[in-house]
Amino acid sequence: MSVPILLPYGFVGVYGEGLSIGMTGLTTTDTTNRFATIYFIGDGMDMGMVGSSILFKSKDEVCRLTWDSYPYPVIPADKIIGTETFL
C-alpha cells in the first residue's frame, strides 16, 4: 500500500532514513549523503522512478512524513545527486 498523500510535481518520497551504502554496494563517505529507494512521486511524474535507488543529501529534505511508524523523507527531484545502475 502506498503512502496516502499526493505530492506536487517535482517531489519524491523515499523509504526510510537512507543509508551510507546503496543497493549495489556503493558507499559514500560524506555523512550527509544518503542512499534510499523512491517510494512515491509527485503528481504527473514518471512512474518508472518508483523503486529506483537514489543518492541525495539529507539537508535537502523538505519534510519527513511518518506513516505506519516509518519515516518517509520528501525531497525535490532536482536535488537527486544520482541514481544507482545495476550492471
BELJOTA-V101798 format. One record per residue. N is the residue number from 0. RES is the residue in three letters. NEAR is the number of other C-alpha atoms within 10 Angstrom. Layout:
# BELJOTA-V101798
<<N	RES	NEAR> <N	RES	NEAR>>
This chain:
# BELJOTA-V101798
<<0	MET	3> <1	SER	7> <2	VAL	13> <3	PRO	8> <4	ILE	10> <5	LEU	11> <6	LEU	15> <7	PRO	13> <8	TYR	14> <9	GLY	15> <10	PHE	20> <11	VAL	27> <12	GLY	26> <13	VAL	25> <14	TYR	18> <15	GLY	18> <16	GLU	15> <17	GLY	22> <18	LEU	16> <19	SER	17> <20	ILE	16> <21	GLY	19> <22	MET	16> <23	THR	11> <24	GLY	9> <25	LEU	10> <26	THR	15> <27	THR	15> <28	THR	9> <29	ASP	9> <30	THR	10> <31	THR	13> <32	ASN	19> <33	ARG	21> <34	PHE	28> <35	ALA	25> <36	THR	23> <37	ILE	20> <38	TYR	20> <39	PHE	24> <40	ILE	26> <41	GLY	19> <42	ASP	14> <43	GLY	10> <44	MET	16> <45	ASP	10> <46	MET	11> <47	GLY	8> <48	MET	16> <49	VAL	16> <50	GLY	14> <51	SER	16> <52	SER	22> <53	ILE	21> <54	LEU	24> <55	PHE	22> <56	LYS	17> <57	SER	17> <58	LYS	9> <59	ASP	15> <60	GLU	17> <61	VAL	11> <62	CYS	11> <63	ARG	16> <64	LEU	15> <65	THR	12> <66	TRP	11> <67	ASP	6> <68	SER	7> <69	TYR	11> <70	PRO	16> <71	TYR	24> <72	PRO	22> <73	VAL	24> <74	ILE	23> <75	PRO	18> <76	ALA	16> <77	ASP	10> <78	LYS	15> <79	ILE	14> <80	ILE	13> <81	GLY	11> <82	THR	16> <83	GLU	16> <84	THR	10> <85	PHE	7> <86	LEU	4>>
